[in-house]
Each structure stands twice: as structure tokens, then as C-alpha cells.
Amino acid sequence: MLINIRGIPKPELLAALVSAVPPRTPFTLEEATQAIEEKRLENGALRPLWFDIIGGREVYVNITGDHADDEMFDRFAQKPRAMNAVVGELRKRFPFPAEEEPG
């Protein structure tokens, strides 16, 4: 299922997602920012934000656009609807943009 991630800062999202997979230990905002910056090309453009193994954890998630598919992430998080739960918690701090309905 596609999860709407629009308006959530990518480092915040990545840190929360990586922290939600086994061994479920904190993955810091600084670590997430560094992982995203490593995707930056010499010309300053970003490659797609696709992560498979990060911080020794299998996350298998693409957070490039405004929606992310939860199927692979949920499998490796070993919880159904794990990504939905993570995004739901982040939405408390980063609500949907005013012009947009949830979905």
C-alpha cells in the first residue's frame, strides 16, 4: 500500500523508519541526514532515496517522492502496517499540508 509521506522531512522519516526495524534501537537524525547526503551527486542533485540495508538493518524503502510503498518495509520490520504506524506518529509533528487531505 502507498503511504503518503508528503511534508515529512526526509531525515526525520528515515531516522524513524530505521529505528522501527529490528533491533529497534535509535537511529539518529544525524545518521539519517548523513545517509541521505551520501546519495548526493557531485553536481548537488540527489539520487533516488532508496535504502536497502542501513545501519546494519534491512529497511528496503524508497522515500524519494511523496508516497512510499510499505510492503517490503513492513516485511523487514516484522510487523503489519509498521510504516503506517511510523508515519502516523510523525504526522503528529508534521501534519498534512493544508491543501491536502490524508490518503
Residue frames as qw, qx, qy, qz and C-alpha x, y, z in Angstrom:
[[0.000, 0.891, 0.454, 0.000, 0.00, 0.00, 0.00],
 [0.381, 0.478, -0.043, 0.790, 1.24, 3.50, -0.75],
 [0.409, -0.685, -0.418, 0.434, 1.68, 5.71, 2.31],
 [0.208, 0.890, 0.102, 0.393, 1.55, 9.50, 1.92],
 [0.686, -0.356, -0.177, 0.610, 4.82, 10.93, 3.26],
 [0.266, 0.661, 0.166, 0.682, 4.46, 14.42, 1.81],
 [0.254, -0.838, 0.040, -0.482, 5.54, 17.17, 4.16],
 [0.828, -0.538, 0.102, 0.120, 7.60, 14.93, 6.45],
 [0.080, 0.839, -0.527, -0.112, 11.29, 15.90, 6.34],
 [0.843, 0.295, -0.447, -0.046, 13.23, 13.03, 4.77],
 [0.280, 0.388, -0.744, 0.467, 15.85, 12.80, 7.57],
 [0.494, -0.201, 0.495, -0.686, 13.09, 12.63, 10.21],
 [0.892, 0.145, -0.074, -0.421, 11.29, 9.95, 8.22],
 [0.708, 0.376, -0.588, 0.110, 14.39, 7.87, 7.60],
 [0.014, 0.380, -0.725, 0.575, 15.51, 8.03, 11.24],
 [0.655, -0.096, 0.394, -0.637, 12.06, 6.90, 12.43],
 [0.894, 0.247, -0.229, -0.294, 11.81, 4.10, 9.86],
 [0.556, 0.399, -0.684, 0.252, 15.28, 2.69, 10.57],
 [0.184, -0.321, 0.667, -0.646, 14.61, 2.87, 14.31],
 [0.765, -0.014, 0.197, -0.613, 11.44, 0.80, 13.79],
 [0.871, 0.247, -0.408, -0.121, 13.15, -2.29, 12.36],
 [0.892, -0.424, 0.011, 0.159, 14.99, -4.92, 14.40],
 [0.439, -0.228, -0.754, 0.433, 16.92, -4.49, 16.61],
 [0.222, -0.833, -0.416, -0.290, 14.70, -1.39, 17.14],
 [0.523, -0.484, -0.165, 0.682, 17.41, 0.81, 18.57],
 [0.144, 0.897, 0.119, -0.400, 17.58, 4.53, 17.88],
 [0.595, 0.296, 0.334, 0.668, 18.89, 5.67, 14.52],
 [0.180, -0.605, -0.217, 0.744, 19.67, 9.33, 14.99],
 [0.391, 0.879, 0.201, -0.186, 18.63, 12.28, 12.90],
 [0.069, -0.794, 0.504, 0.331, 22.32, 12.95, 12.26],
 [0.445, -0.136, 0.850, 0.246, 22.85, 9.40, 10.97],
 [0.508, 0.611, 0.607, -0.026, 19.80, 9.74, 8.72],
 [0.218, 0.929, -0.071, -0.290, 20.96, 13.10, 7.39],
 [0.220, -0.592, 0.696, 0.341, 24.37, 11.63, 6.62],
 [0.518, 0.159, 0.827, 0.150, 22.82, 8.63, 4.82],
 [0.443, 0.804, 0.383, -0.104, 20.74, 10.98, 2.66],
 [0.043, 0.896, -0.307, -0.318, 23.71, 13.23, 1.94],
 [0.440, -0.319, 0.777, 0.319, 25.65, 10.19, 0.74],
 [0.551, 0.516, 0.648, 0.097, 23.05, 9.95, -2.04],
 [0.184, 0.911, 0.001, -0.368, 24.04, 13.43, -3.28],
 [0.799, 0.403, 0.183, 0.407, 25.89, 13.58, -6.59],
 [0.516, -0.145, 0.028, 0.844, 28.85, 15.86, -7.32],
 [0.040, 0.394, 0.338, 0.854, 26.53, 18.35, -9.06],
 [0.216, -0.083, 0.435, -0.870, 24.40, 18.63, -5.90],
 [0.704, -0.081, -0.329, -0.624, 21.47, 16.60, -7.21],
 [0.545, -0.273, 0.712, -0.348, 20.17, 13.69, -5.16],
 [0.285, 0.052, -0.906, -0.309, 19.94, 10.15, -6.43],
 [0.665, -0.411, -0.410, -0.469, 16.72, 8.34, -5.53],
 [0.298, -0.492, 0.606, -0.549, 16.37, 7.87, -1.78],
 [0.915, -0.045, -0.335, -0.219, 16.21, 4.09, -1.95],
 [0.184, -0.585, 0.721, -0.323, 17.65, 2.32, 1.07],
 [0.820, -0.032, -0.545, -0.175, 18.01, -1.42, 1.46],
 [0.766, -0.373, -0.378, 0.363, 20.42, -2.02, 4.34],
 [0.099, 0.742, -0.162, 0.643, 21.30, 0.94, 6.51],
 [0.347, -0.597, 0.500, -0.523, 22.91, 0.99, 9.91],
 [0.004, -0.195, 0.975, -0.101, 23.12, -2.81, 9.68],
 [0.451, 0.309, 0.676, -0.494, 19.33, -3.06, 9.37],
 [0.151, 0.241, 0.785, 0.551, 17.21, -4.23, 6.46],
 [0.228, 0.449, 0.350, -0.790, 14.70, -1.49, 5.68],
 [0.245, 0.252, 0.779, 0.519, 14.04, -1.76, 1.93],
 [0.112, 0.808, 0.478, -0.325, 12.28, 1.56, 1.44],
 [0.356, 0.329, 0.313, 0.817, 12.15, 4.28, -1.20],
 [0.123, -0.752, -0.449, 0.466, 11.34, 7.70, 0.27],
 [0.350, 0.067, 0.346, 0.868, 12.17, 9.72, -2.85],
 [0.118, -0.428, -0.448, -0.776, 8.73, 11.12, -3.61],
 [0.406, -0.315, 0.196, -0.835, 5.52, 11.97, -1.78],
 [0.908, -0.159, 0.033, -0.387, 4.45, 8.33, -1.32],
 [0.006, 0.480, -0.875, 0.060, 6.28, 5.23, -0.10],
 [0.803, -0.054, -0.494, -0.328, 5.28, 1.61, -0.60],
 [0.501, -0.576, 0.497, -0.412, 5.09, -0.17, 2.74],
 [0.965, 0.048, -0.173, -0.189, 5.18, -3.80, 1.54],
 [0.736, 0.295, -0.468, 0.391, 8.91, -4.53, 1.80],
 [0.027, -0.517, 0.464, -0.719, 9.42, -2.29, 4.81],
 [0.742, -0.344, 0.170, -0.549, 6.65, -3.99, 6.79],
 [0.952, 0.081, -0.296, 0.016, 8.11, -7.41, 5.98],
 [0.597, 0.305, -0.477, 0.569, 11.53, -6.50, 7.37],
 [0.245, -0.469, 0.354, -0.771, 10.07, -4.58, 10.32],
 [0.264, -0.102, -0.952, 0.119, 8.30, -7.87, 11.14],
 [0.161, 0.420, 0.596, -0.665, 5.06, -6.03, 11.87],
 [0.234, 0.599, 0.658, 0.391, 1.99, -5.50, 9.72],
 [0.018, 0.911, 0.278, 0.303, 1.36, -1.82, 8.93],
 [0.646, -0.421, -0.131, 0.623, 4.66, -0.83, 10.57],
 [0.305, 0.174, 0.207, 0.913, 5.32, 2.01, 8.13],
 [0.246, -0.678, -0.450, -0.527, 1.79, 3.31, 8.61],
 [0.614, -0.690, -0.322, 0.206, 2.38, 3.43, 12.38],
 [0.556, -0.216, 0.023, 0.802, 5.70, 5.27, 11.98],
 [0.106, 0.360, 0.339, 0.862, 4.21, 7.83, 9.60],
 [0.400, -0.728, -0.491, -0.264, 1.19, 8.24, 11.88],
 [0.596, -0.599, -0.224, 0.486, 3.48, 9.18, 14.77],
 [0.401, -0.052, 0.189, 0.895, 5.41, 11.62, 12.59],
 [0.038, -0.596, -0.509, -0.620, 2.14, 13.22, 11.43],
 [0.432, -0.772, -0.411, 0.219, 1.62, 14.45, 14.99],
 [0.397, -0.587, 0.097, 0.698, 4.62, 16.75, 14.45],
 [0.035, -0.252, 0.528, 0.810, 4.37, 17.17, 10.67],
 [0.537, 0.457, 0.580, -0.407, 0.68, 17.36, 9.72],
 [0.533, 0.467, 0.581, 0.401, -0.54, 17.10, 6.15],
 [0.139, 0.006, 0.168, 0.976, -0.08, 20.29, 4.15],
 [0.309, 0.345, 0.416, -0.782, -3.18, 22.47, 4.49],
 [0.525, 0.367, -0.308, -0.703, -4.26, 21.94, 0.88],
 [0.457, 0.198, -0.845, -0.193, -4.15, 18.17, 1.14],
 [0.827, -0.314, 0.083, -0.459, -6.38, 15.52, 2.63],
 [0.459, -0.419, 0.783, -0.022, -4.90, 12.37, 4.21],
 [0.893, 0.320, 0.222, -0.227, -4.52, 9.41, 1.89]]
